[in-house]
Amino acid sequence: MQNTHTLIIGAGISGLSVARMLTQKGIDNIVLERASKPGGLVKCDVVDGHLFHRVGGHVFNTKVQGVADWFWDQFVRDEEFLSARRKSGIFLRDQLLGYPIENYLYLLDEATIRKIFGELLNLEQQGKREPMSYPNFEAFLLGNFGPTLYELYFKPYNHKIWKTDLSRVDLPWLEGKLPMPNSREIIMSNILRKEEANMVHSSFYYPRNRGSQFIVDRLAEGLQLNTGVQVETLERFSDSWVVNGQWMAQQVVFTGDLRKLHAMLQGLDAGLLSGVEALKDLRSNGTSNLLCETDPTEHSWIYLPDGDLPAHRIIYTGNFSPTNHPVGSRPSCTVEFSGKTSLESMKATLKRLPGNMKVIDHNFEPNSYVIQYRGDRQRIAAVRDGLREENLHLAGRFAEWEYYNMDKAMERAMEVVADIQQKA
Ligand SMILES: Cc1cc2nc3c(=O)[nH]c(=O)nc-3n(C[C@H](O)[C@H](O)[C@H](O)COP(=O)(O)OP(=O)(O)OC[C@H]3O[C@@H](n4cnc5c(N)ncnc54)[C@H](O)[C@@H]3O)c2cc1C
């Protein structure tokens, strides 16, 4: 049996951040990761000289000073990273528009403009309503943007991403993650034709080499990391945890899939255990990705809202760093599809997309987007608090069922580390 103070399950951004922060504070820890290399969702490979973000295309930014300070302490920012301004587009009915859609409505056809602005003016007359006062995501989108814009853009796009009934999706969960302009602001944006400057990712940093795998590998440097180890049992004894019958720790940090946790747990109070087991029914979506060569473009991303087009986004990863594709080759991009999509169907979709794309590789990740229905957050919080009392901490996108970006995962890692340090 190997002893350590804190055992961390999972070497994605969350687990590695926790481990590195603990190490920096002198707290002994071991990380167990079931995959053959660290990274989780942000993992990258190189295929035929092109960098392939296996899930999406990960860029870094944060508005939280504490996260920025810690993150940039791990890197030599100006030598190791490039900074870029985001240029997003929307490819709607074969027309390329700016992002977000509500600022570029004046580019639509006259009949659609008349309908949308008629509805926005009606909404404006009804008075300002706080976004968070709507009962669910669908009611917010309909009430805030009107039925025509909802049907044209928000409904098909969000249905593609979430593959679920939007009226069941909780709104507080999306607070701070989406632009939420009211009708007056939308009308003004279209008259003044202002570019949206305060988007979540309006500017970002990106490693000069090896994409987000570079971030992961730096965070993993010097850690006691065991790859190829799937955690299957977590046994609770009075003041310790035994993991896979092989490691003993006072504290455990779980960053894996919350739905799988109940099957690992032994020796806990039956009430807490049944609360964990009840979380088996949480819903998530996967992502299928195509890595392609494409004609050069200035865009960072293009969103694909059309309901009859299976893909939902193109990420021009080839634009993020010149080292992301071989010298003399066209740049690469990743085309994202929600859920499991066959290679044939993905290839057929390319014919309808701009850029004259050619397929290099593809990947399917079964869990990429968490879906939060009404009440999920409360159920999860109760379980998280109960487990914390037992020195088992939940941290990360799938362990907490939150729509975390990398910076949010690091912020949460800081909280968990502070908690562990207090108990140490
Ligand atoms: C399409 C897409 C695009 C995104 N783009 C961005 C972006 O541009 N910028 C940004 O900041 N964020 C982005 N994100 C979010 C980002 O990917 C996540 O915030 C982050 O990767 C979450 O890391 P994590 O460690 O919490 O989870 P994960 O990456 O899922 O890591 C969990 C790890 O635990 C391991 N594990 C699970 N169970 C076990 C077990 N039983 N035993 C051992 N190991 C186990 C897994 O193998 C995995 O490595 C994006 C996400 C998606 C889906």
The ligand as an SDF file (V2000), in Angstrom:
LIG
                    3D

 53 58  0  0  0  0  0  0  0  0999 V2000
  -15.8750   21.2630  -27.5920 C   0  0  0  0  0  0  0  0  0  0  0  0
  -15.2500   21.9230  -26.3970 C   0  0  0  0  0  0  0  0  0  0  0  0
  -14.4940   23.0790  -26.5630 C   0  0  0  0  0  0  0  0  0  0  0  0
  -13.9240   23.7140  -25.4510 C   0  0  0  0  0  0  0  0  0  0  0  0
  -13.1690   24.8340  -25.6450 N   0  0  0  0  0  0  0  0  0  0  0  0
  -12.5810   25.4300  -24.5820 C   0  0  0  0  0  0  0  0  0  0  0  0
  -11.7270   26.5610  -24.7760 C   0  0  0  0  0  0  0  0  0  0  0  0
  -11.4940   27.0190  -25.8950 O   0  0  0  0  0  0  0  0  0  0  0  0
  -11.1770   27.1200  -23.6640 N   0  0  0  0  0  0  0  0  0  0  0  0
  -11.3760   26.6410  -22.3940 C   0  0  0  0  0  0  0  0  0  0  0  0
  -10.8340   27.1950  -21.4310 O   0  0  0  0  0  0  0  0  0  0  0  0
  -12.1640   25.5530  -22.2010 N   0  0  0  0  0  0  0  0  0  0  0  0
  -12.7620   24.9430  -23.2520 C   0  0  0  0  0  0  0  0  0  0  0  0
  -13.5380   23.8250  -23.0550 N   0  0  0  0  0  0  0  0  0  0  0  0
  -13.7250   23.3260  -21.6750 C   0  0  0  0  0  0  0  0  0  0  0  0
  -12.5720   22.4480  -21.2010 C   0  0  0  0  0  0  0  0  0  0  0  0
  -12.4170   21.3650  -22.0920 O   0  0  0  0  0  0  0  0  0  0  0  0
  -12.8680   21.9060  -19.8000 C   0  0  0  0  0  0  0  0  0  0  0  0
  -13.1000   22.9340  -18.9030 O   0  0  0  0  0  0  0  0  0  0  0  0
  -11.7250   21.0940  -19.2000 C   0  0  0  0  0  0  0  0  0  0  0  0
  -11.1290   20.2820  -20.1440 O   0  0  0  0  0  0  0  0  0  0  0  0
  -12.2760   20.2560  -18.0470 C   0  0  0  0  0  0  0  0  0  0  0  0
  -11.2340   19.5400  -17.4610 O   0  0  0  0  0  0  0  0  0  0  0  0
  -11.5260   18.4860  -16.3180 P   0  0  0  0  0  0  0  0  0  0  0  0
  -10.2110   18.0890  -15.7870 O   0  0  0  0  0  0  0  0  0  0  0  0
  -12.5370   19.0310  -15.3820 O   0  0  0  0  0  0  0  0  0  0  0  0
  -12.2430   17.2510  -17.0350 O   0  0  0  0  0  0  0  0  0  0  0  0
  -11.6650   16.1890  -18.0890 P   0  0  0  0  0  0  0  0  0  0  0  0
  -10.8780   16.8660  -19.1260 O   0  0  0  0  0  0  0  0  0  0  0  0
  -12.8420   15.3740  -18.4930 O   0  0  0  0  0  0  0  0  0  0  0  0
  -10.6500   15.3020  -17.2280 O   0  0  0  0  0  0  0  0  0  0  0  0
  -11.0430   14.2330  -16.4080 C   0  0  0  0  0  0  0  0  0  0  0  0
   -9.9390   13.1890  -16.4400 C   0  0  0  0  0  0  0  0  0  0  0  0
  -10.2520   12.1710  -15.4980 O   0  0  0  0  0  0  0  0  0  0  0  0
   -9.9310   10.9090  -16.0600 C   0  0  0  0  0  0  0  0  0  0  0  0
  -10.7460    9.8990  -15.3630 N   0  0  0  0  0  0  0  0  0  0  0  0
  -12.0930    9.8470  -15.2930 C   0  0  0  0  0  0  0  0  0  0  0  0
  -12.4890    8.8020  -14.5470 N   0  0  0  0  0  0  0  0  0  0  0  0
  -11.3620    8.1780  -14.1190 C   0  0  0  0  0  0  0  0  0  0  0  0
  -11.1140    7.0150  -13.3130 C   0  0  0  0  0  0  0  0  0  0  0  0
  -12.1210    6.3160  -12.7970 N   0  0  0  0  0  0  0  0  0  0  0  0
   -9.8380    6.6660  -13.0710 N   0  0  0  0  0  0  0  0  0  0  0  0
   -8.8040    7.3750  -13.5810 C   0  0  0  0  0  0  0  0  0  0  0  0
   -8.9760    8.4710  -14.3640 N   0  0  0  0  0  0  0  0  0  0  0  0
  -10.2390    8.8670  -14.6270 C   0  0  0  0  0  0  0  0  0  0  0  0
  -10.2900   11.0720  -17.5280 C   0  0  0  0  0  0  0  0  0  0  0  0
   -9.6440   10.1200  -18.3340 O   0  0  0  0  0  0  0  0  0  0  0  0
   -9.8100   12.4960  -17.7960 C   0  0  0  0  0  0  0  0  0  0  0  0
   -8.4680   12.5360  -18.2140 O   0  0  0  0  0  0  0  0  0  0  0  0
  -14.1260   23.1870  -24.1480 C   0  0  0  0  0  0  0  0  0  0  0  0
  -14.8710   22.0190  -23.9880 C   0  0  0  0  0  0  0  0  0  0  0  0
  -15.4270   21.3910  -25.0910 C   0  0  0  0  0  0  0  0  0  0  0  0
  -16.2190   20.1370  -24.8930 C   0  0  0  0  0  0  0  0  0  0  0  0
  1  2  1  0
  2  3  1  0
  2 52  2  0
  3  4  2  0
  4  5  1  0
  4 50  1  0
  5  6  2  0
  6  7  1  0
  6 13  1  0
  7  8  2  0
  7  9  1  0
  9 10  1  0
 10 11  2  0
 10 12  1  0
 12 13  2  0
 13 14  1  0
 14 15  1  0
 14 50  1  0
 15 16  1  0
 16 17  1  0
 16 18  1  0
 18 19  1  0
 18 20  1  0
 20 21  1  0
 20 22  1  0
 22 23  1  0
 23 24  1  0
 24 25  2  0
 24 26  1  0
 24 27  1  0
 27 28  1  0
 28 29  2  0
 28 30  1  0
 28 31  1  0
 31 32  1  0
 32 33  1  0
 33 34  1  0
 33 48  1  0
 34 35  1  0
 35 36  1  0
 35 46  1  0
 36 37  1  0
 36 45  1  0
 37 38  2  0
 38 39  1  0
 39 40  1  0
 39 45  2  0
 40 41  1  0
 40 42  2  0
 42 43  1  0
 43 44  2  0
 44 45  1  0
 46 47  1  0
 46 48  1  0
 48 49  1  0
 50 51  2  0
 51 52  1  0
 52 53  1  0
M  END
$$$$
